[in-house]
Amino acid sequence: MSGQVLIEPARLQQSMNTEPVVLIDTRDPAEYARGHIPGAINLREIFTYLSTSDPEGLADLEHKFVEAFGAAGLSGRETAVVYEDAMNTGFGQSCRGYFVLQYLGYPKTRVLHGGYQAWLTAGLPVSVEAAVATPAKFPRPSKPGSVMIDKEKMLAALADPSIIKLDVRDVDEWIGISSSPYGPDFCPRKGRIPGARWLEWYRLMKPSADGSVFKARDEVLAECQTVGILPYSKVYIYCFKGARASNTFLALKEAGIEDVKIYFGSWNEWSRDPALPIEEGFPVA
């Protein structure tokens, strides 16, 4: 699947020669040092930064990434292309970068489909030299985008059956064996948001000659239909910290499901507030 956001390696190489592009590598700095797309800026914080959804947390998120993306050279004129190693190994980190840019209202953002591994498979050039960005003034939003909800809106949604609360975490988190990808007891509580439906994020991707890629539009819609999501559904997605949710957000958007938002604080925030309800144990059908 490749629509308005996903870009294939060969097309990206062409674009780099014909228009202003800022490449953003979200991988660990050690991986970046071993080889990256020429000119790419390493911005690991896209994946590691933890955010809460209260006003202070969102203000900190905005400040952090307005500064970081400006330092990377984004002024509004350039197309930002975000990538990770492979779509199924980085917990959706390139899509998290895309989502944060959407939240900040950046006008031109794309995700390298298949990630760095697809670039390598295509036989395209790599570099081991750290790129030096030309800093720019990032176009600070007049108001944040409408793609994100806070914990209060997620809490209110529990009483609204017309809103599908979608948990896309790995199975051990969904059934409450583990609290996070960082270890079973990283968060104080294990479980899930009450009434959530489960669609593990891996299900929206498939193997290909270029590595793991998103399924085709109709395949994504078929997977969504198994949990009651239709093209006109209203969907609130969560995971642990918004990365896998961003991967799912992009897949759903590319498939034509329009009314999709992310609870970006996700389980990392929800589980730490004892006043918020959770479901524990193995789900009952």
C-alpha positions in Angstrom: 0.0 0.0 0.0 1.4 3.4 -0.9 -0.8 6.4 -0.9 -0.3 10.1 0.0 2.1 9.5 2.9 4.1 6.3 2.2 7.0 6.7 -0.3 8.9 3.9 -1.9 12.8 3.9 -2.0 13.2 4.6 -5.7 10.7 7.4 -5.6 12.4 8.9 -2.6 15.8 8.9 -4.4 14.2 10.7 -7.3 12.6 13.3 -5.0 15.9 13.9 -3.3 17.3 15.1 -6.7 14.3 17.3 -7.6 12.9 18.9 -4.5 14.0 20.0 -1.0 13.9 17.0 1.3 14.9 16.5 4.9 15.6 12.9 5.8 15.0 12.0 9.4 16.5 8.7 10.7 14.8 7.5 14.0 17.1 4.6 14.7 19.5 4.3 17.6 22.7 6.4 17.0 24.8 3.3 16.8 22.7 1.9 14.0 22.8 5.3 12.3 26.6 5.3 12.6 26.9 1.9 10.8 25.1 3.3 7.8 22.2 5.5 6.8 20.7 7.2 3.8 23.0 10.0 2.7 22.1 13.3 4.2 19.8 11.8 6.9 19.7 13.5 10.3 19.5 11.2 13.3 16.7 12.1 15.6 16.2 9.3 18.1 14.0 11.3 20.4 11.1 10.7 18.0 11.0 7.2 19.5 12.3 7.6 23.0 10.4 10.8 24.1 7.6 10.0 26.6 4.7 12.4 26.7 1.7 12.9 28.9 -1.6 14.3 27.6 -2.2 17.0 30.2 -1.7 20.6 29.1 1.8 20.7 30.5 2.8 17.5 28.9 1.5 18.6 25.5 3.2 22.0 25.8 6.5 20.2 26.5 6.0 17.9 23.5 5.3 20.8 21.2 8.3 22.8 22.5 10.6 19.8 22.3 9.8 18.9 18.7 9.4 22.4 17.3 13.1 22.9 18.4 14.2 19.4 17.3 12.6 19.6 13.8 13.8 23.1 13.3 17.4 22.0 14.2 17.0 19.2 11.6 16.3 21.8 8.9 12.5 21.9 8.6 11.1 25.3 7.6 7.8 24.3 6.0 9.3 24.4 2.5 11.0 21.0 2.7 9.3 17.6 2.6 10.1 15.6 5.8 10.8 11.9 5.1 11.0 9.8 8.3 12.3 6.3 8.4 13.2 3.5 10.7 15.1 0.2 10.2 12.1 -1.9 9.1 8.3 -1.3 9.6 7.9 -4.3 11.9 11.0 -4.0 14.1 11.0 -0.4 15.4 7.6 -0.4 17.1 6.3 2.1 14.6 8.9 4.8 15.3 8.9 6.4 11.9 5.2 6.6 11.9 5.4 8.3 15.4 7.6 10.9 13.7 4.9 11.4 11.0 2.2 11.6 13.6 4.1 14.3 15.7 4.6 16.3 12.6 0.9 16.0 11.8 0.1 17.2 15.3 2.4 20.2 14.8 0.7 20.9 11.5 3.7 20.4 9.3 2.5 20.6 5.7 4.6 17.9 3.9 5.5 14.7 5.7 6.2 11.2 4.3 7.3 7.8 5.6 9.8 5.6 3.8 7.8 2.4 3.1 9.8 -0.6 4.2 12.3 1.6 6.1 16.1 1.4 5.7 16.0 -2.3 4.9 13.9 -1.6 1.8 16.4 1.1 0.8 19.3 -1.4 1.2 17.3 -4.1 -0.8 16.9 -1.6 -3.6 20.7 -1.3 -3.8 20.6 2.5 -3.1 23.6 4.3 -1.7 24.4 4.6 2.0 26.7 6.8 4.1 28.6 6.4 7.4 29.3 10.2 7.6 27.1 12.0 10.1 25.0 14.6 8.3 25.2 18.2 9.4 21.8 20.0 9.2 21.2 23.6 8.3 18.9 24.8 11.1 15.7 26.4 10.1 12.8 28.1 11.8 10.1 25.5 12.2 6.6 26.8 11.5 5.2 26.8 15.0 1.5 25.9 14.9 -1.1 28.5 15.8 -2.9 25.6 17.5 -2.2 21.9 17.7 -3.7 19.5 15.2 -6.9 17.6 15.9 -5.3 14.2 15.5 -4.7 13.7 19.2 -6.9 13.1 22.2 -6.1 13.4 25.9 -6.9 11.0 28.7 -10.0 13.0 29.6 -11.5 12.4 26.2 -10.5 8.8 26.3 -12.2 8.4 29.6 -15.3 10.1 28.3 -15.3 7.8 25.3 -15.7 4.7 27.5 -19.4 5.6 27.9 -19.8 6.1 24.1 -20.2 2.8 22.2 -20.1 4.7 18.9 -16.4 5.4 19.4 -14.2 2.3 18.9 -11.3 2.2 21.4 -8.6 0.3 19.7 -5.7 -1.3 21.5 -2.9 -2.3 19.1 -0.3 -3.5 21.6 1.5 -6.8 21.5 -0.5 -9.8 22.9 1.4 -10.0 26.2 0.3 -6.5 27.0 -3.3 -7.0 25.8 -3.8 -10.0 28.2 -2.0 -8.3 31.0 1.2 -10.4 31.3 3.3 -7.4 30.6 2.8 -3.7 31.2 5.1 -2.5 28.4 7.7 -3.4 25.8 10.3 -2.2 28.3 9.6 -5.0 30.7 6.6 -6.6 32.5 6.7 -4.2 35.4 7.7 -1.0 33.8 4.3 0.5 34.6 2.5 0.0 37.9 -0.6 -1.7 36.4 -1.1 -4.3 33.7 -4.3 -4.7 31.6 -6.2 -2.6 29.1 -8.6 0.3 28.8 -12.2 -1.0 29.5 -14.2 -1.8 26.4 -11.2 -1.7 24.1 -11.0 -3.9 21.0 -7.7 -5.5 20.1 -6.0 -5.4 16.7 -2.3 -6.2 17.1 -0.4 -3.7 15.0 1.5 -6.4 13.2 -1.7 -7.5 11.5 -1.7 -4.5 9.2 1.6 -5.5 7.6 2.9 -8.4 5.5 6.3 -9.6 4.3 7.5 -8.7 0.8 10.7 -8.8 -1.2 11.5 -5.4 0.4 10.8 -6.5 3.9 7.8 -5.8 6.0 5.3 -3.4 4.3 1.8 -2.3 4.9 -1.0 -4.5 3.5 -3.0 -3.2 0.5 -6.0 -1.0 1.2 -8.6 -3.8 0.9 -6.6 -6.1 3.1 -6.3 -3.4 5.8 -10.1 -2.8 5.6 -10.7 -6.5 5.9 -8.5 -6.7 9.1 -10.3 -3.7 10.5 -13.7 -5.2 9.8 -12.8 -8.2 12.1 -13.0 -5.8 15.1 -16.0 -3.8 13.8 -14.1 -0.9 12.2 -15.7 0.3 9.0 -14.6 3.3 6.7 -17.0 5.6 8.5 -16.1 4.5 12.1 -14.8 6.9 14.7 -11.6 5.3 16.2 -9.4 6.2 19.1 -6.1 4.3 19.0 -3.7 3.6 21.9 -0.6 1.5 22.6 2.1 2.1 25.1 3.4 5.5 24.1 1.9 6.3 20.7 4.4 4.6 18.4 2.5 1.4 17.4 -0.6 3.5 17.5 1.0 5.8 14.9 1.8 2.9 12.7 -1.9 1.8 12.8 -3.1 5.4 12.4 -1.1 5.7 9.1 -2.4 2.3 7.9 -6.0 3.3 8.6 -5.7 6.7 7.1 -4.0 5.3 3.9 -6.9 2.8 3.7 -9.5 5.6 3.7 -10.7 5.5 7.3 -10.9 9.2 8.1 -12.1 9.7 11.6 -9.1 8.4 13.5 -7.3 9.9 16.5 -4.5 8.7 18.9 -4.5 8.8 22.6 -0.8 9.6 22.6 -0.2 9.2 26.4 -1.5 5.7 25.9 -0.9 2.9 28.5 2.2 4.6 29.9 0.0 7.5 31.1 -3.3 5.6 31.8 -1.8 2.9 33.9 0.0 5.4 36.2 -3.3 7.1 37.3 -5.0 4.8 39.8 -8.2 6.8 39.4 -8.6 5.5 35.8 -10.4 2.2 35.3 -8.7 -0.8 33.7 -9.7 -4.3 32.8 -7.4 -7.1 34.1 -6.9 -10.7 33.3 -7.7 -12.7 30.2 -10.4 -10.9 28.1 -13.9 -12.5 28.3 -15.6 -12.7 24.9 
